[in-house]
């Protein structure tokens, strides 16, 4: 095997090990009018009368161990963000099903934190969450308001702190990029 191929394979293996269990994963994006919408929950048992068509993005990960975990969201561009955590799956047509935790405003409309002492889901004062090892979790980033209102759109950055494994499509993209690099080197 050529040296370049060995280096590429070693790099790919290192990347996979770094991705498979990291201490913090950051998801960034924007809520736009082109995103799908749903009627977001207002509590663990009720749907919102205000956020009836709130834009959302999702990020799926697997908990590598029981924790501790926390999820922090920061919002810009006027977005009044809201975070929801589901397990084992999220269905926008049944947004109360599998809902584990949520937070609207942690210190202001520009941030959220799961768990927190002022929202629904696990109530805690140490701001950490215990998750089930090996379980799949879907983080939903959405807004307080509907997508046709200015504070229902904007940019976000969400950090999951704890040992997480990003969804399989992320690993697939990394594998595809490494294979392409190997092919280019051989050509």
PAVO-803677 format. One record per residue: residue number from 1; residue in one letter; chain; x negated, z, y negated of N, C-alpha, C in turn. Coordinates in nm, 4 decimals. Each point is the difference from the previous one (the first is absolute). Last residue first. Layout:
PAVO-803677
nr|rest|kette|n_c1|n_c3|n_c2|ca_c1|ca_c3|ca_c2|c_c1|c_c3|c_c2
NUM|a|A|X|Z|Y|X|Z|Y|X|Z|Y
...
This chain:
PAVO-803677
nr|rest|kette|n_c1|n_c3|n_c2|ca_c1|ca_c3|ca_c2|c_c1|c_c3|c_c2
187|x|A|0.5204|-0.8590|-0.8448|0.0093|-0.1413|-0.0412|-0.1213|-0.0461|-0.0761
186|x|A|0.0716|0.4556|0.1442|-0.0349|-0.0865|0.1120|-0.0031|-0.1466|-0.0405
185|x|A|0.1399|0.3339|-0.3083|-0.1428|0.0172|0.0277|-0.0465|-0.0923|0.1124
184|x|A|0.4605|0.0210|-0.1125|-0.0776|-0.0660|-0.1071|-0.1495|0.0082|0.0266
183|x|A|0.2926|0.2301|0.2913|0.0102|-0.1462|0.0172|-0.0806|-0.0735|-0.1045
182|x|A|0.0342|0.4710|-0.0333|-0.0807|-0.0400|0.1170|0.0012|-0.1506|0.0187
181|x|A|0.2754|0.1800|-0.3321|-0.1398|0.0122|-0.0398|-0.0923|-0.0396|0.1134
180|x|A|0.4606|0.0213|0.0878|-0.0304|-0.1155|-0.0863|-0.1467|0.0038|-0.0442
179|x|A|0.1588|0.3672|0.2379|-0.0102|-0.1169|0.0890|-0.0344|-0.1243|-0.0808
178|x|A|0.0860|0.3948|-0.2393|-0.1276|0.0096|0.0726|-0.0201|-0.1183|0.0924
177|x|A|0.4092|0.0376|-0.2316|-0.1093|-0.0265|-0.0951|-0.1347|0.0045|0.0704
176|x|A|0.3827|0.1191|0.2493|-0.0005|-0.1427|-0.0324|-0.1134|-0.0366|-0.0929
175|x|A|0.0718|0.4553|0.0979|-0.0520|-0.0699|0.1178|-0.0095|-0.1496|-0.0275
174|x|A|0.1988|0.2670|-0.3305|-0.1434|0.0282|0.0098|-0.0620|-0.0745|0.1173
173|x|A|0.4628|-0.0258|-0.0468|-0.0658|-0.0736|-0.1089|-0.1506|0.0222|0.0035
172|x|A|0.2622|0.2471|0.3000|-0.0022|-0.1412|0.0361|-0.0681|-0.0850|-0.1050
171|x|A|0.0771|0.4565|-0.0848|-0.1073|-0.0153|0.0967|-0.0126|-0.1457|0.0440
170|x|A|0.3556|0.1008|-0.2770|-0.1241|0.0180|-0.0754|-0.1186|-0.0176|0.0933
169|x|A|0.4282|-0.0048|0.1873|-0.0281|-0.1250|-0.0699|-0.1268|0.0106|-0.0830
168|x|A|0.1775|0.3846|0.2437|-0.0761|-0.0984|0.0777|-0.0303|-0.1293|-0.0750
167|x|A|0.0642|0.4590|-0.2809|0.0819|-0.0798|0.0913|-0.0832|-0.1073|0.0696
166|x|A|-0.2746|0.4256|-0.1624|0.0922|-0.0960|-0.0631|0.0722|-0.0842|0.1050
165|x|A|-0.1799|0.5009|0.0556|-0.0364|-0.1312|0.0514|0.0989|-0.0974|-0.0637
164|x|A|-0.1844|0.5250|-0.1505|0.1038|-0.0980|0.0292|-0.0611|-0.1274|0.0549
163|x|A|-0.1053|0.5388|-0.1668|-0.0487|-0.0978|0.0976|0.1125|-0.0940|0.0403
162|x|A|-0.0094|0.2251|-0.4951|0.0056|0.0473|0.1373|-0.0493|-0.1094|0.0923
161|x|A|0.2358|-0.0570|-0.4850|-0.1176|0.0814|0.0287|0.0189|0.0641|0.1368
160|x|A|0.1909|-0.4360|-0.3037|0.0335|0.0862|0.1133|-0.1283|0.0731|0.0367
159|x|A|0.1815|-0.2626|-0.4676|-0.1104|0.0471|0.0837|0.0533|0.0915|0.1083
158|x|A|0.1728|-0.4110|-0.3687|0.0396|0.1117|0.0844|-0.1171|0.0343|0.0914
157|x|A|0.1491|-0.2876|-0.4742|-0.1124|0.0279|0.0885|0.0380|0.1256|0.0771
156|x|A|0.2701|-0.4078|-0.3285|-0.0185|0.1300|0.0636|-0.1310|0.0033|0.0770
155|x|A|0.3264|-0.2913|-0.4129|-0.1111|0.0103|0.0949|-0.0104|0.1405|0.0569
154|x|A|0.4713|-0.2471|-0.1816|-0.1322|0.0369|-0.0493|-0.0996|0.0129|0.1132
153|x|A|0.5803|0.0346|-0.1083|-0.1048|-0.0961|0.0344|-0.1331|0.0488|-0.0553
152|x|A|0.4224|0.2137|-0.0797|0.0102|-0.0261|0.1423|-0.1058|-0.0966|0.0500
151|x|A|0.0881|0.1349|-0.4618|-0.0730|0.1054|0.0701|0.0144|-0.0110|0.1521
150|x|A|0.2234|-0.3244|-0.2855|-0.1456|-0.0017|-0.0219|-0.0743|0.1107|0.0740
149|x|A|0.4460|-0.2227|0.1973|-0.0240|0.0902|-0.1130|-0.1514|0.0168|-0.0135
148|x|A|0.2106|-0.2387|0.3598|0.0313|-0.0746|-0.1219|-0.0164|0.0849|-0.1260
147|x|A|-0.0636|0.1662|0.4561|-0.1045|-0.0968|-0.0329|0.0292|-0.0791|-0.1266
146|x|A|0.1933|0.5108|0.0780|0.0115|-0.1323|0.0604|-0.1067|-0.0952|-0.0523
145|x|A|-0.1112|0.5286|-0.0076|0.1056|-0.0899|-0.0485|0.0004|-0.1321|0.0754
144|x|A|-0.3150|0.3408|0.1058|0.1183|0.0801|-0.0253|0.1182|-0.0906|-0.0328
143|x|A|-0.3890|-0.2044|0.3069|0.0203|0.0489|-0.1368|0.1248|0.0865|-0.0069
142|x|A|-0.3848|-0.1177|0.4135|0.1142|-0.0584|-0.0676|0.0117|0.0598|-0.1395
141|x|A|-0.2915|-0.0180|0.5026|-0.0220|0.0157|-0.1436|0.1147|-0.0715|-0.0685
140|x|A|-0.0920|0.2070|0.5165|0.0764|-0.0913|-0.0843|-0.0265|0.0372|-0.1451
139|x|A|-0.2361|0.0706|0.5174|0.0077|0.0486|-0.1363|0.0733|-0.1055|-0.0818
138|x|A|-0.0292|0.1281|0.5442|0.0149|-0.1042|-0.1003|0.0204|0.0668|-0.1346
137|x|A|-0.2191|0.1277|0.5244|0.0652|0.0412|-0.1244|0.0074|-0.1192|-0.0942
136|x|A|-0.1006|0.1465|0.5626|0.0012|-0.1003|-0.1063|0.0800|0.0531|-0.1187
135|x|A|-0.2866|0.2898|0.3917|0.1299|-0.0498|-0.0463|-0.0181|-0.1010|-0.1132
134|x|A|-0.3562|0.2606|0.2183|0.0396|-0.1203|0.0721|0.1320|-0.0593|-0.0449
133|x|A|-0.0713|0.5082|-0.1149|-0.1085|-0.0908|0.0370|0.0519|-0.1170|0.0851
132|x|A|0.2875|0.2670|-0.3724|-0.0143|-0.0065|0.1451|-0.1111|-0.0981|0.0366
131|x|A|0.0130|0.2950|-0.4691|0.0618|-0.1166|0.0621|-0.0253|0.0040|0.1501
130|x|A|0.0027|0.3433|-0.4680|-0.0437|-0.0168|0.1379|0.0770|-0.1180|0.0582
129|x|A|-0.1477|0.1373|-0.5314|0.1044|-0.0346|0.0941|-0.0612|-0.0122|0.1391
128|x|A|-0.1018|0.2348|-0.5337|-0.0455|-0.0752|0.1165|0.1140|-0.0128|0.0997
127|x|A|-0.0149|0.2615|-0.4303|-0.0025|-0.1447|-0.0218|-0.0649|-0.0780|0.1127
126|x|A|0.1184|0.4895|-0.0733|-0.1406|-0.0409|0.0077|-0.0186|-0.1513|-0.0084
125|x|A|0.4269|0.2366|-0.0034|-0.0705|0.0333|-0.1230|-0.1456|-0.0435|0.0062
124|x|A|0.4857|-0.1919|0.2335|-0.1263|0.0676|0.0205|-0.0618|0.0336|-0.1345
123|x|A|0.4418|-0.2453|0.2974|-0.0311|0.0757|-0.1212|-0.1263|0.0810|0.0256
122|x|A|0.2134|-0.4746|0.2238|-0.0678|0.1283|0.0213|-0.0339|0.0674|-0.1325
121|x|A|0.3803|-0.3208|-0.0794|-0.0965|-0.0130|0.1079|-0.0673|0.1347|0.0179
120|x|A|0.1902|-0.1624|-0.4842|0.0525|0.0272|0.1326|-0.0988|-0.0401|0.1079
119|x|A|-0.1398|0.1978|-0.4927|0.0723|-0.1156|0.0488|0.0537|0.0290|0.1384
118|x|A|-0.3023|0.2841|-0.2737|0.1178|-0.0282|-0.0816|0.0794|-0.1213|0.0460
117|x|A|-0.4287|0.1884|0.1728|0.0961|0.1105|0.0038|0.1288|-0.0325|-0.0738
116|x|A|-0.3220|-0.3573|0.2715|-0.0038|0.0791|-0.1231|0.1089|0.1054|0.0077
115|x|A|-0.3240|-0.3705|0.3381|0.1212|0.0748|-0.0332|-0.0145|0.0669|-0.1363
114|x|A|-0.0971|-0.3915|-0.0673|0.0655|0.0471|0.1221|-0.1032|0.0814|0.0760
113|x|A|0.0743|-0.1949|-0.5375|-0.0841|0.0624|0.1014|0.0870|0.0432|0.1173
112|x|A|-0.0277|-0.3303|-0.5004|0.0766|0.0631|0.1080|-0.0990|0.0621|0.0971
111|x|A|0.0252|-0.2245|-0.5545|-0.0648|0.0385|0.1254|0.0984|0.0648|0.0967
110|x|A|0.0983|-0.1591|-0.4594|-0.1112|-0.0876|0.0369|-0.0717|0.0421|0.1273
109|x|A|0.3622|0.2295|-0.2412|0.0553|-0.1191|0.0641|-0.1101|-0.0934|0.0495
108|x|A|-0.1289|0.5131|-0.0133|0.0620|-0.0876|-0.1004|0.0584|-0.1198|0.0740
107|x|A|-0.1919|0.3514|0.2447|-0.0251|0.0624|-0.1307|0.0648|-0.0783|-0.1131
106|x|A|0.1402|-0.1165|0.4352|-0.0775|0.1202|0.0292|-0.0309|0.0747|-0.1293
105|x|A|0.4096|-0.3436|0.1534|-0.0958|0.0302|-0.1062|-0.0732|0.1294|0.0334
104|x|A|0.2413|-0.2101|0.3678|0.0260|-0.0817|-0.1181|-0.1091|0.0266|-0.1027
103|x|A|0.0247|0.0461|0.5676|-0.0256|0.0629|-0.1292|0.0223|-0.1007|-0.1110
102|x|A|0.0762|0.1160|0.5862|0.0084|-0.0842|-0.1191|-0.0442|0.0787|-0.1222
101|x|A|0.0543|-0.0196|0.6034|-0.0361|0.0690|-0.1247|0.0105|-0.0985|-0.1155
100|x|A|0.1565|-0.1044|0.4525|-0.0732|0.1239|0.0247|-0.0268|0.0803|-0.1271
99|x|A|0.3553|-0.4000|0.2276|-0.0626|0.0481|-0.1236|-0.0623|0.1369|0.0246
98|x|A|0.2688|-0.2914|0.3107|-0.1436|0.0230|0.0194|-0.0731|0.0475|-0.1262
97|x|A|0.4668|-0.1890|-0.1076|-0.0461|0.0123|0.1386|-0.1520|0.0094|0.0047
96|x|A|0.2508|-0.0865|-0.3990|-0.0038|0.1433|0.0304|-0.0521|0.0253|0.1414
95|x|A|0.0686|-0.4502|-0.1894|-0.1131|0.0717|-0.0598|-0.0032|0.1511|0.0209
94|x|A|0.1999|-0.4678|0.1866|0.0358|0.1376|0.0390|-0.1080|0.0941|-0.0540
93|x|A|-0.0372|-0.4588|-0.0805|0.1463|0.0017|0.0096|0.0527|0.1377|0.0412
92|x|A|-0.4725|-0.1021|-0.0301|0.0589|0.0050|-0.1333|0.1526|-0.0010|0.0010
91|x|A|-0.3562|0.1976|0.3611|0.0986|-0.1075|-0.0047|0.0675|0.0067|-0.1368
90|x|A|-0.4698|0.2049|0.2782|0.0824|-0.0071|-0.1205|0.0927|-0.1189|0.0111
89|x|A|-0.2853|0.3500|0.3741|0.0190|-0.1312|-0.0629|0.0886|0.0132|-0.1225
88|x|A|-0.1299|0.3725|0.2905|-0.1049|-0.0953|0.0339|0.0144|-0.1352|-0.0696
87|x|A|0.0449|0.3194|-0.3000|-0.0626|-0.0076|0.1317|0.1103|0.0045|0.1043
86|x|A|-0.1155|-0.0321|-0.5880|0.0874|-0.0157|0.1158|-0.0823|0.0044|0.1278
85|x|A|-0.0144|0.1185|-0.5715|-0.0768|-0.0064|0.1234|0.0975|0.0014|0.1177
84|x|A|-0.0105|-0.1186|-0.5723|0.0736|0.0455|0.1178|-0.0899|-0.0163|0.1213
83|x|A|-0.0227|0.0073|-0.5916|-0.0602|-0.0182|0.1318|0.0917|0.0555|0.1084
82|x|A|0.0121|-0.1995|-0.5475|0.0597|0.0909|0.0965|-0.0645|-0.0303|0.1349
81|x|A|-0.0684|-0.1250|-0.5847|-0.0089|-0.0158|0.1440|0.0620|0.1114|0.0815
80|x|A|0.0119|-0.2615|-0.4802|0.0364|0.1374|0.0351|0.0108|0.0010|0.1520
79|x|A|-0.2639|-0.3591|-0.3486|0.0679|0.0330|0.1247|0.0234|0.1504|0.0126
78|x|A|-0.2430|-0.2580|-0.3561|0.1360|0.0469|-0.0249|0.0758|0.0410|0.1251
77|x|A|-0.4651|-0.1435|-0.0149|0.0846|-0.1122|-0.0394|0.1442|0.0393|-0.0224
76|x|A|-0.2856|0.2922|0.3466|-0.0282|-0.0518|-0.1341|0.0960|-0.1142|-0.0308
75|x|A|-0.1019|0.4519|0.3764|0.0760|-0.1168|-0.0439|-0.0362|-0.0385|-0.1431
74|x|A|-0.1505|0.2967|0.4887|-0.0206|-0.0105|-0.1454|0.0602|-0.1326|-0.0445
73|x|A|0.0142|0.3675|0.4605|0.0289|-0.1273|-0.0655|-0.0252|0.0094|-0.1489
72|x|A|-0.1340|0.2625|0.5041|0.0108|0.0067|-0.1459|0.0217|-0.1389|-0.0569
71|x|A|0.0083|0.3229|0.4796|0.0204|-0.1358|-0.0493|0.0234|0.0108|-0.1497
70|x|A|-0.2321|0.3091|0.4397|0.0810|-0.0060|-0.1214|0.0037|-0.1447|-0.0451
69|x|A|-0.1503|0.3428|0.4623|0.0204|-0.1255|-0.0702|0.0667|0.0260|-0.1342
68|x|A|-0.3082|0.2872|0.4257|0.1040|-0.0132|-0.1011|0.0006|-0.1382|-0.0668
67|x|A|0.0159|-0.0060|0.4721|-0.0128|0.0188|-0.1436|-0.1079|0.0977|-0.0369
66|x|A|0.1409|-0.2028|0.4399|0.1144|0.0704|-0.0586|-0.0152|0.0290|-0.1490
65|x|A|-0.2328|-0.4377|0.2199|0.0068|0.1388|0.0453|0.1134|0.0690|-0.0737
64|x|A|-0.0527|-0.4636|-0.0479|-0.1054|0.0165|0.1007|-0.0036|0.1420|0.0558
63|x|A|0.4095|-0.3151|-0.2133|-0.0721|0.1255|-0.0214|-0.1011|0.0179|0.1123
62|x|A|0.1858|-0.4760|-0.1953|0.0118|0.0924|0.1126|-0.0820|0.1237|-0.0327
61|x|A|0.2657|-0.3928|-0.3278|-0.1241|0.0537|0.0542|0.0312|0.0914|0.1174
60|x|A|0.2214|-0.3832|-0.3974|0.0135|0.0708|0.1261|-0.1373|0.0454|0.0480
59|x|A|0.2877|-0.1586|-0.4742|-0.1325|0.0079|0.0625|0.0146|0.0856|0.1244
58|x|A|0.3365|-0.2865|-0.3956|-0.0255|0.0935|0.1095|-0.1440|-0.0117|0.0489
57|x|A|0.3501|-0.0937|-0.4672|-0.1074|-0.0497|0.0848|-0.0228|0.1046|0.1077
56|x|A|0.4361|-0.1283|-0.3723|-0.0873|0.0849|0.0802|-0.1087|-0.0805|0.0689
55|x|A|0.4445|0.0295|-0.4085|-0.1047|-0.0780|0.0671|-0.0870|0.0946|0.0818
54|x|A|0.5199|0.1033|-0.1197|-0.1377|0.0303|-0.0399|-0.0971|-0.0859|0.0802
53|x|A|0.5187|0.0641|-0.0783|-0.0709|-0.1261|0.0306|-0.1447|0.0151|-0.0467
52|x|A|0.2889|0.3648|-0.0464|0.0784|-0.0691|0.1020|-0.0615|-0.1337|0.0412
51|x|A|-0.0995|0.4464|-0.2899|-0.0913|-0.0930|0.0660|0.0696|-0.0733|0.1128
50|x|A|0.2630|0.3048|-0.2403|-0.0790|-0.0665|-0.1050|-0.0908|-0.1064|0.0599
49|x|A|0.2714|0.2969|0.2574|0.0966|-0.0760|-0.0784|-0.0689|-0.0764|-0.1108
48|x|A|-0.1973|0.1792|0.5021|0.0011|0.0052|-0.1452|0.1146|-0.0821|-0.0591
47|x|A|0.0160|0.2468|0.4926|-0.0635|-0.1150|-0.0642|0.0204|0.0086|-0.1501
46|x|A|-0.0221|0.4199|0.3826|0.0777|-0.0859|-0.0898|-0.0825|-0.1165|-0.0529
45|x|A|-0.1621|0.3649|0.2922|0.1317|-0.0324|0.0560|0.0828|-0.0955|-0.0854
44|x|A|-0.4447|0.1826|-0.1032|-0.0141|-0.0304|0.1426|0.1328|-0.0395|0.0643
43|x|A|-0.0618|-0.1160|-0.5097|-0.0274|0.1249|0.0717|-0.0140|-0.0371|0.1470
42|x|A|0.0557|-0.3393|-0.2930|-0.0140|0.0954|-0.1102|-0.0227|0.1406|0.0552
41|x|A|-0.1008|-0.5398|0.1968|0.0604|0.1333|0.0109|-0.0172|0.0801|-0.1294
40|x|A|0.0248|-0.5429|-0.0157|-0.0914|0.1077|0.0372|0.0748|0.1325|0.0135
39|x|A|0.1239|-0.5225|0.0607|0.0610|0.1141|-0.0660|-0.0804|0.1213|0.0433
38|x|A|-0.2305|-0.4931|-0.0287|0.0851|0.0842|0.0829|0.0628|0.1070|-0.0860
37|x|A|-0.3107|-0.5158|-0.0066|0.0594|0.1194|-0.0621|0.0801|0.0776|0.1038
36|x|A|-0.4492|-0.3859|-0.0386|0.1299|0.0387|0.0570|0.0500|0.1268|-0.0679
35|x|A|-0.3149|-0.3120|-0.2945|-0.0089|0.0881|0.1170|0.1391|0.0240|0.0588
34|x|A|-0.0994|-0.2489|-0.4121|0.0004|-0.0775|0.1231|-0.0069|0.0839|0.1267
33|x|A|-0.0309|0.1720|-0.4531|0.1379|-0.0413|0.0267|0.0103|-0.0836|0.1267
32|x|A|-0.3977|0.3551|-0.0218|0.0437|-0.1120|-0.0821|0.1456|-0.0336|0.0324
31|x|A|-0.4317|0.3835|0.0673|0.1408|-0.0229|0.0271|0.0471|-0.1056|-0.0987
30|x|A|-0.5161|0.0761|0.1909|0.0941|-0.0050|-0.1119|0.1412|-0.0141|0.0532
29|x|A|-0.5127|0.2079|0.1942|0.0900|-0.1144|-0.0102|0.0855|0.0090|-0.1233
28|x|A|-0.3783|0.2758|0.3758|0.0343|-0.0355|-0.1374|0.0926|-0.1209|0.0006
27|x|A|-0.2265|0.4256|0.3288|0.0855|-0.1177|-0.0016|0.0341|-0.0289|-0.1457
26|x|A|-0.3933|0.3033|0.2889|0.0695|-0.0290|-0.1250|0.0763|-0.1314|0.0154
25|x|A|-0.2238|0.4271|0.3169|0.0321|-0.1419|-0.0048|0.0822|-0.0222|-0.1257
24|x|A|-0.3492|0.3996|0.2351|0.0937|-0.0410|-0.1041|0.0173|-0.1508|0.0052
23|x|A|-0.2538|0.2294|0.3325|0.0500|0.1173|-0.0700|0.0975|-0.0340|-0.1114
22|x|A|-0.0776|-0.2856|0.4727|-0.0653|0.0264|-0.1274|0.0635|0.1215|-0.0664
21|x|A|-0.0193|-0.3020|0.4682|0.0284|0.1392|-0.0360|-0.0751|0.0336|-0.1279
20|x|A|0.0178|-0.4554|0.1681|0.0834|0.0681|0.0978|0.0294|0.1455|-0.0351
19|x|A|-0.2909|-0.3103|-0.2493|0.1416|-0.0138|-0.0274|0.0823|0.0889|0.0913
18|x|A|-0.4697|-0.0220|0.0574|0.0266|0.0582|-0.1322|0.1489|-0.0048|-0.0295
17|x|A|-0.1501|-0.2018|0.3916|-0.0112|0.1450|0.0123|0.0257|0.0679|-0.1335
16|x|A|-0.0009|-0.4730|0.0102|0.1121|0.0543|0.0751|-0.0083|0.1511|0.0125
15|x|A|-0.3613|-0.2211|-0.2023|0.1191|-0.0080|-0.0850|0.1199|0.0581|0.0715
14|x|A|-0.3958|-0.0381|0.2443|-0.0120|0.1052|-0.1005|0.1226|0.0016|-0.0899
13|x|A|-0.0311|-0.3468|0.3109|0.0223|0.1273|0.0691|-0.0077|0.1166|-0.0970
12|x|A|-0.1063|-0.4271|-0.1684|0.1414|0.0072|0.0339|0.0326|0.1333|0.0667
11|x|A|-0.4505|-0.0929|-0.0864|0.0711|0.0223|-0.1252|0.1493|0.0157|0.0246
10|x|A|-0.2707|-0.1200|0.3617|-0.0261|0.1394|-0.0380|0.0744|0.0354|-0.1282
9|x|A|0.0158|-0.4464|0.1375|0.0758|0.0845|0.0934|-0.0193|0.1472|-0.0339
8|x|A|-0.2526|-0.3094|-0.2473|0.1426|-0.0150|-0.0324|0.0851|0.0881|0.0900
7|x|A|-0.4619|-0.0203|0.0880|0.0245|0.0709|-0.1266|0.1473|-0.0068|-0.0351
6|x|A|-0.1417|-0.2452|0.3717|-0.0071|0.1441|0.0277|0.0305|0.0813|-0.1247
5|x|A|-0.0331|-0.4666|-0.0460|0.1213|0.0365|0.0737|0.0022|0.1489|0.0298
4|x|A|-0.3862|-0.1771|-0.1997|0.1114|-0.0034|-0.0959|0.1306|0.0395|0.0671
3|x|A|-0.3912|-0.0461|0.2701|-0.0039|0.1202|-0.0835|0.1184|0.0033|-0.0967
2|x|A|0.0555|-0.2681|0.4632|-0.0797|-0.0088|-0.1217|0.0117|0.1281|-0.0821
1|x|A|0.0374|-0.0389|0.5417|0.0841|0.0000|-0.1175|-0.0885|0.0000|-0.1237
